[in-house]
Amino acid sequence: MLPPTPSQTVGPYYGTALPFPGGGDLAPPGHPGAVTLHGHVYDGEGTPVPDALLEFWQAAPDGSLAGAPGSLRRDGRAFTGFARVPTCRDGHYELHTLLPGGVPYLALCVLARGLDHHLFTRVYVTEPPGDPLLSALPPQRRATLRARPEPGRPNTYRFDVKLQGEDETVFLEWRHQQLHRNDEG
Amino acid sequence: MALSEPAQERIRPTDPDDTLSPAARAVALRVPLRPAVRVPVPLPPLPDTVELTGPVFGAADVGPLDHDLTRQHRGEPIGERIAVGGRVTDRRGRPVRGQLVEVWQANAAGRYAHPLDRHPAPLDPNFTGAGRCLTDDDGRYRFVTVRPGAYPLGGPEDHWRASHLHFSLFGTAFTQRLVTQMYFPGDPLLPDDIIWHTVRDAAARSRLVSAFDPAAGEPGRSLGYRWDIVLDGPSATWAEEGR
């Protein structure tokens, strides 16, 4: 097995390269099922992080995880499953999307100056019983993965990312349970 | 499907140190103190594990000149023209095909075309410093650009960044996402580059340094550098390919 290329921080100057117009607009304009997902990214003292970049990857409403080209130049029709949104000066981000089908969550990758490695987490829009990840977490930790419908704002969910501290968001890494028989060679 | 036991979580006890400079302290406050929760990935992967698939990019996302950072403006940028290319593979050496590779960098004087960059070096009206391409069937990528200049990080220590290109890559799975930086061989600033040294392992760190490869350039026009990239993480194609 080849050793992987190490990760390095995204740094402060990615703004000329990575964000793109419509990066947070996954839902076609005017779609009746569109929802808003928004929140803040905070550091360990609750200070908003103004230079984070959030990437979302999710299933389509029909449960498909095939994705579609055209995320960077959206045609307003295809649901590509991918979004990229920078936080604003006040650490706020906003995403317009369609709720995923079949799976209860959106995958989220957080990049920011100061992080040597990006962080993976999940944004659960429902909390189905028996979800293997949620049910393995104590309630307080589990709550950090839950997007909450926002009172008084229809079709709007709030999800804050807390990079550090008492109510730090649960971040994830993946490990294969066992090596495949033919993977050892 | 047992996850890592939360009760055994050892929270890193290091609160950001008061002796740190304000900038270093602000950065330290961004690093999670709890270990990441390990999600076991069964083989074959469960079809509803979102992270084992990934976004798809295609020709519509990338223009034919997006890989050439020297042709994005009316005039030629100032600087030493270079071509940087290599292969993107998974850990078993298999090409990662049709995947988006993005780069960004400072200009030849060491300044980013970014509103936050206050380094008093000249901006180049013919250089934005951002490019994109898709890997080909063999996992190859290639960019044409100018060699970025070094720049100071500020602060009492007078640290400088070695010349580097920022790279952003997707794989076939969301878990393969990689953002990293490529450096140049023989750069005298490398031993003191504090960002390069955030990779603690010397062998791993050396993999961030490209190789001078004249054949990768264009005769009479640009020098060439080769840099191969290996993406980590479970690949969604394992089960499909049956190996």
Interface residues (C-beta under 8 A of the other chain):
Chain A: M1 L2 P3 P4 T5 P6 S7 Q8 T9 V10 G11 P12 Y13 Y14 G15 T16 A17 L18 D43 G44 E45 T47 V49 E55 W57 Q58 A59 L65 A66 G67 A68 P69 G70 S71 L72 R73 D75 T80 G81 F82 P100 G102 V103 Y105 L106 A107 C109 L111 A112 R113 G114 L115 D116 H118 L119 F120 R122 P132 L133 A136 L137 P138 R141 L163 Q164 G165 E168 T169 V170 F171 L172 E173 W174 R175 H176 Q177 Q178 H180 N182 D183
Chain B: M1 A2 L3 P6 D15 P16 A26 V27 A28 L29 R30 V31 P32 L33 R34 A36 V37 R38 V39 P40 V41 P42 L43 P47 D48 V50 E51 T53 G54 P55 V56 F57 G58 A59 A60 D61 V62 T89 R91 R92 G93 L100 E102 V103 W104 A106 Y112 A113 H114 P115 L116 D117 T128 G129 A130 G131 R132 H166 S168 F174 T175 R177 L178 V179 T180 Q181 I195 W196 T198 V199 D201 A203 A204 R205 R207 L208 I229 V230 L231 D232 G233 P234 W238 R243
